[in-house]
């Protein structure tokens, strides 16, 4: 399998996993709810998911021809995170999920499970 084929599959999977627009994700990342979730490395540090969300906004605004190996690696990381966390969906109605840390974490990674 060629690297180009892997990149096409990665991009397809990324576009399926990330269901928020760049503007919606950028707006979300400005909220207190967004900053309150996720693993942080040190007091006052930005969470891993929040930093990923900023990178996702950049990726969504970048032309495909300009993607490099590091961009595709991050896309694979996003796809893996979204798939793992969707599998951990709490047993609640959609209305009850709206303000959960589970949903907020996924949104930091560009996926709103209620869309």
PyMOL commands that place a pseudoatom at each C-alpha (Angstrom):
pseudoatom trace, name=CA, resn=UNK, resi=1, chain=A, elem=C, hetatm=0, pos=[0.000, 0.000, 0.000]
pseudoatom trace, name=CA, resn=UNK, resi=2, chain=A, elem=C, hetatm=0, pos=[1.457, 3.382, -0.963]
pseudoatom trace, name=CA, resn=UNK, resi=3, chain=A, elem=C, hetatm=0, pos=[1.852, 6.351, 1.356]
pseudoatom trace, name=CA, resn=UNK, resi=4, chain=A, elem=C, hetatm=0, pos=[-0.507, 8.308, -0.911]
pseudoatom trace, name=CA, resn=UNK, resi=5, chain=A, elem=C, hetatm=0, pos=[-3.250, 5.722, -0.385]
pseudoatom trace, name=CA, resn=UNK, resi=6, chain=A, elem=C, hetatm=0, pos=[-2.693, 5.845, 3.376]
pseudoatom trace, name=CA, resn=UNK, resi=7, chain=A, elem=C, hetatm=0, pos=[-2.939, 9.643, 3.265]
pseudoatom trace, name=CA, resn=UNK, resi=8, chain=A, elem=C, hetatm=0, pos=[-6.205, 9.505, 1.323]
pseudoatom trace, name=CA, resn=UNK, resi=9, chain=A, elem=C, hetatm=0, pos=[-7.673, 7.032, 3.810]
pseudoatom trace, name=CA, resn=UNK, resi=10, chain=A, elem=C, hetatm=0, pos=[-6.414, 9.117, 6.726]
pseudoatom trace, name=CA, resn=UNK, resi=11, chain=A, elem=C, hetatm=0, pos=[-7.966, 12.271, 5.286]
pseudoatom trace, name=CA, resn=UNK, resi=12, chain=A, elem=C, hetatm=0, pos=[-11.272, 10.486, 4.635]
pseudoatom trace, name=CA, resn=UNK, resi=13, chain=A, elem=C, hetatm=0, pos=[-11.365, 9.117, 8.191]
pseudoatom trace, name=CA, resn=UNK, resi=14, chain=A, elem=C, hetatm=0, pos=[-10.436, 12.531, 9.616]
pseudoatom trace, name=CA, resn=UNK, resi=15, chain=A, elem=C, hetatm=0, pos=[-13.221, 14.249, 7.680]
pseudoatom trace, name=CA, resn=UNK, resi=16, chain=A, elem=C, hetatm=0, pos=[-15.707, 11.658, 8.954]
pseudoatom trace, name=CA, resn=UNK, resi=17, chain=A, elem=C, hetatm=0, pos=[-14.544, 12.003, 12.569]
pseudoatom trace, name=CA, resn=UNK, resi=18, chain=A, elem=C, hetatm=0, pos=[-14.411, 15.805, 12.665]
pseudoatom trace, name=CA, resn=UNK, resi=19, chain=A, elem=C, hetatm=0, pos=[-17.974, 17.029, 12.246]
pseudoatom trace, name=CA, resn=UNK, resi=20, chain=A, elem=C, hetatm=0, pos=[-17.514, 20.600, 13.488]
pseudoatom trace, name=CA, resn=UNK, resi=21, chain=A, elem=C, hetatm=0, pos=[-16.681, 23.507, 11.193]
pseudoatom trace, name=CA, resn=UNK, resi=22, chain=A, elem=C, hetatm=0, pos=[-13.512, 25.474, 11.842]
pseudoatom trace, name=CA, resn=UNK, resi=23, chain=A, elem=C, hetatm=0, pos=[-15.582, 28.425, 13.096]
pseudoatom trace, name=CA, resn=UNK, resi=24, chain=A, elem=C, hetatm=0, pos=[-17.719, 26.264, 15.395]
pseudoatom trace, name=CA, resn=UNK, resi=25, chain=A, elem=C, hetatm=0, pos=[-14.673, 24.508, 16.843]
pseudoatom trace, name=CA, resn=UNK, resi=26, chain=A, elem=C, hetatm=0, pos=[-12.797, 27.779, 17.282]
pseudoatom trace, name=CA, resn=UNK, resi=27, chain=A, elem=C, hetatm=0, pos=[-15.786, 29.286, 19.110]
pseudoatom trace, name=CA, resn=UNK, resi=28, chain=A, elem=C, hetatm=0, pos=[-16.100, 26.201, 21.303]
pseudoatom trace, name=CA, resn=UNK, resi=29, chain=A, elem=C, hetatm=0, pos=[-12.420, 26.349, 22.256]
pseudoatom trace, name=CA, resn=UNK, resi=30, chain=A, elem=C, hetatm=0, pos=[-12.987, 29.861, 23.650]
pseudoatom trace, name=CA, resn=UNK, resi=31, chain=A, elem=C, hetatm=0, pos=[-15.491, 28.604, 26.253]
pseudoatom trace, name=CA, resn=UNK, resi=32, chain=A, elem=C, hetatm=0, pos=[-14.830, 27.800, 29.890]
pseudoatom trace, name=CA, resn=UNK, resi=33, chain=A, elem=C, hetatm=0, pos=[-16.438, 24.381, 29.367]
pseudoatom trace, name=CA, resn=UNK, resi=34, chain=A, elem=C, hetatm=0, pos=[-13.847, 23.581, 26.694]
pseudoatom trace, name=CA, resn=UNK, resi=35, chain=A, elem=C, hetatm=0, pos=[-10.957, 24.606, 28.935]
pseudoatom trace, name=CA, resn=UNK, resi=36, chain=A, elem=C, hetatm=0, pos=[-12.324, 22.642, 31.907]
pseudoatom trace, name=CA, resn=UNK, resi=37, chain=A, elem=C, hetatm=0, pos=[-11.926, 19.137, 30.431]
pseudoatom trace, name=CA, resn=UNK, resi=38, chain=A, elem=C, hetatm=0, pos=[-9.052, 16.931, 29.403]
pseudoatom trace, name=CA, resn=UNK, resi=39, chain=A, elem=C, hetatm=0, pos=[-5.670, 15.748, 30.610]
pseudoatom trace, name=CA, resn=UNK, resi=40, chain=A, elem=C, hetatm=0, pos=[-3.299, 18.551, 31.549]
pseudoatom trace, name=CA, resn=UNK, resi=41, chain=A, elem=C, hetatm=0, pos=[0.435, 18.299, 32.113]
pseudoatom trace, name=CA, resn=UNK, resi=42, chain=A, elem=C, hetatm=0, pos=[1.024, 20.772, 34.930]
pseudoatom trace, name=CA, resn=UNK, resi=43, chain=A, elem=C, hetatm=0, pos=[-0.973, 23.375, 36.821]
pseudoatom trace, name=CA, resn=UNK, resi=44, chain=A, elem=C, hetatm=0, pos=[-2.559, 25.922, 34.516]
pseudoatom trace, name=CA, resn=UNK, resi=45, chain=A, elem=C, hetatm=0, pos=[-1.469, 24.033, 31.406]
pseudoatom trace, name=CA, resn=UNK, resi=46, chain=A, elem=C, hetatm=0, pos=[-3.625, 23.647, 28.335]
pseudoatom trace, name=CA, resn=UNK, resi=47, chain=A, elem=C, hetatm=0, pos=[-5.211, 20.205, 28.018]
pseudoatom trace, name=CA, resn=UNK, resi=48, chain=A, elem=C, hetatm=0, pos=[-4.059, 17.822, 25.313]
pseudoatom trace, name=CA, resn=UNK, resi=49, chain=A, elem=C, hetatm=0, pos=[-7.502, 17.907, 23.687]
pseudoatom trace, name=CA, resn=UNK, resi=50, chain=A, elem=C, hetatm=0, pos=[-7.709, 21.695, 23.734]
pseudoatom trace, name=CA, resn=UNK, resi=51, chain=A, elem=C, hetatm=0, pos=[-4.314, 21.971, 22.012]
pseudoatom trace, name=CA, resn=UNK, resi=52, chain=A, elem=C, hetatm=0, pos=[-5.447, 19.327, 19.529]
pseudoatom trace, name=CA, resn=UNK, resi=53, chain=A, elem=C, hetatm=0, pos=[-8.575, 21.350, 18.809]
pseudoatom trace, name=CA, resn=UNK, resi=54, chain=A, elem=C, hetatm=0, pos=[-6.460, 24.383, 17.892]
pseudoatom trace, name=CA, resn=UNK, resi=55, chain=A, elem=C, hetatm=0, pos=[-4.416, 22.202, 15.548]
pseudoatom trace, name=CA, resn=UNK, resi=56, chain=A, elem=C, hetatm=0, pos=[-7.588, 20.744, 14.020]
pseudoatom trace, name=CA, resn=UNK, resi=57, chain=A, elem=C, hetatm=0, pos=[-8.839, 24.265, 13.236]
pseudoatom trace, name=CA, resn=UNK, resi=58, chain=A, elem=C, hetatm=0, pos=[-5.560, 24.899, 11.407]
pseudoatom trace, name=CA, resn=UNK, resi=59, chain=A, elem=C, hetatm=0, pos=[-5.824, 21.581, 9.526]
pseudoatom trace, name=CA, resn=UNK, resi=60, chain=A, elem=C, hetatm=0, pos=[-9.384, 22.318, 8.442]
pseudoatom trace, name=CA, resn=UNK, resi=61, chain=A, elem=C, hetatm=0, pos=[-8.235, 25.660, 7.041]
pseudoatom trace, name=CA, resn=UNK, resi=62, chain=A, elem=C, hetatm=0, pos=[-5.185, 24.219, 5.257]
pseudoatom trace, name=CA, resn=UNK, resi=63, chain=A, elem=C, hetatm=0, pos=[-5.270, 23.078, 1.633]
pseudoatom trace, name=CA, resn=UNK, resi=64, chain=A, elem=C, hetatm=0, pos=[-4.834, 19.336, 1.209]
pseudoatom trace, name=CA, resn=UNK, resi=65, chain=A, elem=C, hetatm=0, pos=[-1.774, 19.870, -1.003]
pseudoatom trace, name=CA, resn=UNK, resi=66, chain=A, elem=C, hetatm=0, pos=[-0.055, 21.613, 1.915]
pseudoatom trace, name=CA, resn=UNK, resi=67, chain=A, elem=C, hetatm=0, pos=[-0.450, 18.736, 4.413]
pseudoatom trace, name=CA, resn=UNK, resi=68, chain=A, elem=C, hetatm=0, pos=[2.776, 17.148, 5.581]
pseudoatom trace, name=CA, resn=UNK, resi=69, chain=A, elem=C, hetatm=0, pos=[3.560, 13.881, 7.396]
pseudoatom trace, name=CA, resn=UNK, resi=70, chain=A, elem=C, hetatm=0, pos=[3.025, 15.500, 10.808]
pseudoatom trace, name=CA, resn=UNK, resi=71, chain=A, elem=C, hetatm=0, pos=[-0.420, 16.679, 9.756]
pseudoatom trace, name=CA, resn=UNK, resi=72, chain=A, elem=C, hetatm=0, pos=[-1.466, 13.185, 8.701]
pseudoatom trace, name=CA, resn=UNK, resi=73, chain=A, elem=C, hetatm=0, pos=[-0.071, 11.790, 11.966]
pseudoatom trace, name=CA, resn=UNK, resi=74, chain=A, elem=C, hetatm=0, pos=[-2.217, 14.236, 13.925]
pseudoatom trace, name=CA, resn=UNK, resi=75, chain=A, elem=C, hetatm=0, pos=[-5.266, 13.334, 11.834]
pseudoatom trace, name=CA, resn=UNK, resi=76, chain=A, elem=C, hetatm=0, pos=[-4.740, 9.662, 12.733]
pseudoatom trace, name=CA, resn=UNK, resi=77, chain=A, elem=C, hetatm=0, pos=[-4.461, 10.638, 16.407]
pseudoatom trace, name=CA, resn=UNK, resi=78, chain=A, elem=C, hetatm=0, pos=[-7.756, 12.559, 16.164]
pseudoatom trace, name=CA, resn=UNK, resi=79, chain=A, elem=C, hetatm=0, pos=[-9.534, 9.650, 14.469]
pseudoatom trace, name=CA, resn=UNK, resi=80, chain=A, elem=C, hetatm=0, pos=[-8.283, 7.222, 17.121]
pseudoatom trace, name=CA, resn=UNK, resi=81, chain=A, elem=C, hetatm=0, pos=[-9.368, 9.484, 19.975]
pseudoatom trace, name=CA, resn=UNK, resi=82, chain=A, elem=C, hetatm=0, pos=[-12.830, 10.100, 18.528]
pseudoatom trace, name=CA, resn=UNK, resi=83, chain=A, elem=C, hetatm=0, pos=[-13.452, 6.397, 17.860]
pseudoatom trace, name=CA, resn=UNK, resi=84, chain=A, elem=C, hetatm=0, pos=[-12.252, 5.318, 21.331]
pseudoatom trace, name=CA, resn=UNK, resi=85, chain=A, elem=C, hetatm=0, pos=[-14.340, 7.907, 23.136]
pseudoatom trace, name=CA, resn=UNK, resi=86, chain=A, elem=C, hetatm=0, pos=[-17.471, 7.333, 21.086]
pseudoatom trace, name=CA, resn=UNK, resi=87, chain=A, elem=C, hetatm=0, pos=[-17.251, 3.702, 22.197]
pseudoatom trace, name=CA, resn=UNK, resi=88, chain=A, elem=C, hetatm=0, pos=[-17.358, 4.938, 25.816]
pseudoatom trace, name=CA, resn=UNK, resi=89, chain=A, elem=C, hetatm=0, pos=[-20.689, 6.757, 25.360]
pseudoatom trace, name=CA, resn=UNK, resi=90, chain=A, elem=C, hetatm=0, pos=[-22.524, 7.089, 28.676]
pseudoatom trace, name=CA, resn=UNK, resi=91, chain=A, elem=C, hetatm=0, pos=[-25.948, 5.431, 28.832]
pseudoatom trace, name=CA, resn=UNK, resi=92, chain=A, elem=C, hetatm=0, pos=[-27.961, 8.626, 28.790]
pseudoatom trace, name=CA, resn=UNK, resi=93, chain=A, elem=C, hetatm=0, pos=[-30.397, 10.354, 26.480]
pseudoatom trace, name=CA, resn=UNK, resi=94, chain=A, elem=C, hetatm=0, pos=[-29.101, 12.952, 24.040]
pseudoatom trace, name=CA, resn=UNK, resi=95, chain=A, elem=C, hetatm=0, pos=[-30.555, 15.721, 26.211]
pseudoatom trace, name=CA, resn=UNK, resi=96, chain=A, elem=C, hetatm=0, pos=[-28.695, 14.375, 29.250]
pseudoatom trace, name=CA, resn=UNK, resi=97, chain=A, elem=C, hetatm=0, pos=[-25.417, 14.249, 27.300]
pseudoatom trace, name=CA, resn=UNK, resi=98, chain=A, elem=C, hetatm=0, pos=[-25.430, 17.915, 26.333]
pseudoatom trace, name=CA, resn=UNK, resi=99, chain=A, elem=C, hetatm=0, pos=[-23.421, 19.176, 29.319]
pseudoatom trace, name=CA, resn=UNK, resi=100, chain=A, elem=C, hetatm=0, pos=[-21.264, 16.124, 30.053]
pseudoatom trace, name=CA, resn=UNK, resi=101, chain=A, elem=C, hetatm=0, pos=[-17.483, 16.074, 30.247]
pseudoatom trace, name=CA, resn=UNK, resi=102, chain=A, elem=C, hetatm=0, pos=[-17.616, 13.199, 27.743]
pseudoatom trace, name=CA, resn=UNK, resi=103, chain=A, elem=C, hetatm=0, pos=[-19.236, 15.392, 25.080]
pseudoatom trace, name=CA, resn=UNK, resi=104, chain=A, elem=C, hetatm=0, pos=[-17.061, 18.383, 25.901]
pseudoatom trace, name=CA, resn=UNK, resi=105, chain=A, elem=C, hetatm=0, pos=[-13.888, 16.306, 25.540]
pseudoatom trace, name=CA, resn=UNK, resi=106, chain=A, elem=C, hetatm=0, pos=[-15.021, 15.022, 22.157]
pseudoatom trace, name=CA, resn=UNK, resi=107, chain=A, elem=C, hetatm=0, pos=[-15.850, 18.552, 21.041]
pseudoatom trace, name=CA, resn=UNK, resi=108, chain=A, elem=C, hetatm=0, pos=[-12.297, 19.651, 21.886]
pseudoatom trace, name=CA, resn=UNK, resi=109, chain=A, elem=C, hetatm=0, pos=[-11.220, 17.045, 19.319]
pseudoatom trace, name=CA, resn=UNK, resi=110, chain=A, elem=C, hetatm=0, pos=[-13.644, 18.422, 16.701]
pseudoatom trace, name=CA, resn=UNK, resi=111, chain=A, elem=C, hetatm=0, pos=[-16.491, 15.930, 17.107]
pseudoatom trace, name=CA, resn=UNK, resi=112, chain=A, elem=C, hetatm=0, pos=[-19.887, 16.879, 18.501]
pseudoatom trace, name=CA, resn=UNK, resi=113, chain=A, elem=C, hetatm=0, pos=[-21.671, 13.590, 19.235]
pseudoatom trace, name=CA, resn=UNK, resi=114, chain=A, elem=C, hetatm=0, pos=[-25.028, 15.369, 19.288]
pseudoatom trace, name=CA, resn=UNK, resi=115, chain=A, elem=C, hetatm=0, pos=[-24.741, 16.515, 15.645]
for i in range(1, 115): cmd.bond("trace and resi %d" % i, "trace and resi %d" % (i + 1))
show_as sticks, trace
zoom trace
